């Protein structure tokens, strides 16, 4: 027979007890609050409240590496936090230095991954360019990149987490992968927090690597998405001059995000629009009979 915790009023005091518990072991309201507070404090230090046993400390190497990755990637689950003043100060300094460096690293990885992405788009243009419009080919290219992201970094990892985590089903695992790769990081599902999790440090390190690669592919997908002018909503809030200057800036940067058929080329732009310099005489100069008016000088 299960024992249930319920409330009783005894001598104008609220007490908590079980159905078969003797009266002398009943807990008063304040005593229960103190017990819950101690359980929360112990859980923050790596003590399992479910089995009343001490598991792996929260600040082992695997746990610390996982915590550091959530800081520099701005995921921030919030399940493990520094408790001492020194730890909080170090966390602030580490985040101020680590977050910009991580963004630089992720940007460099995305730039390297753009090279095979460009090859894929060029291959699609060579195979389908005579059948479809460039916009349709870009949509197909974006669909392939999104399929790689969803398949290899959402669906397959969700199946892995569902098989490893005892209390997660497939929906919970897919939810965790999506919330993590979008850097939302609600912290309601954390891998490897079970007290009896085997190879817990190795599991945390593997999850850290997954987060880095997954966020990189997510940034690559966003870069490909924003490279399609018809889908870039930011262009709706820019004028023609701003759009032209942005196009020139991107084109001068080499093979950045502007890639594929129909990409901007400085030489093509120079052939279409040449600079026109008008040379006019000053007012103090008298016009010559052989000079009927202002001349136009075209720069090659």
Number of C-alpha atoms within 10 A of each C-alpha: 4 7 10 10 11 10 15 14 10 11 7 7 11 14 20 20 19 16 11 10 12 9 11 7 11 18 17 17 13 11 13 14 12 10 12 13 12 13 17 13 12 15 16 17 18 18 20 20 15 9 9 10 11 14 16 19 13 19 16 12 14 20 23 17 16 22 22 18 22 20 20 19 21 17 20 20 19 14 14 18 16 13 10 9 9 9 11 13 11 13 17 12 10 14 17 13 12 18 16 13 13 17 14 12 13 20 15 13 16 19 16 12 14 20 13 10 19 19 13 16 19 18 13 18 20 11 12 14 15 9 10 11 11 17 13 13 21 20 15 14 21 21 14 14 21 19 14 14 18 16 13 14 22 20 16 13 20 24 15 13 21 18 14 15 16 10 10 17 15 16 12 16 25 22 14 24 23 19 16 24 23 14 17 14 20 15 16 10 18 16 17 20 18 15 17 11 16 11 10 19 19 14 17 21 18 13 18 20 12 16 22 17 15 22 20 21 23 19 18 23 22 14 18 21 21 15 17 17 12 11 11 11 11 9 14 10 8 12 9 9 9 12 14 12 11 13 16 15 11 15 18 13 10 11 15 15 19 20 21 20 16 8 13 16 14 13 8 10 11 11 9 9 8 11 11 11 11 10 11 10 11 8 7 6 7 8 12 8 7 6 8 8 12 10 12 11 11 10 8 8
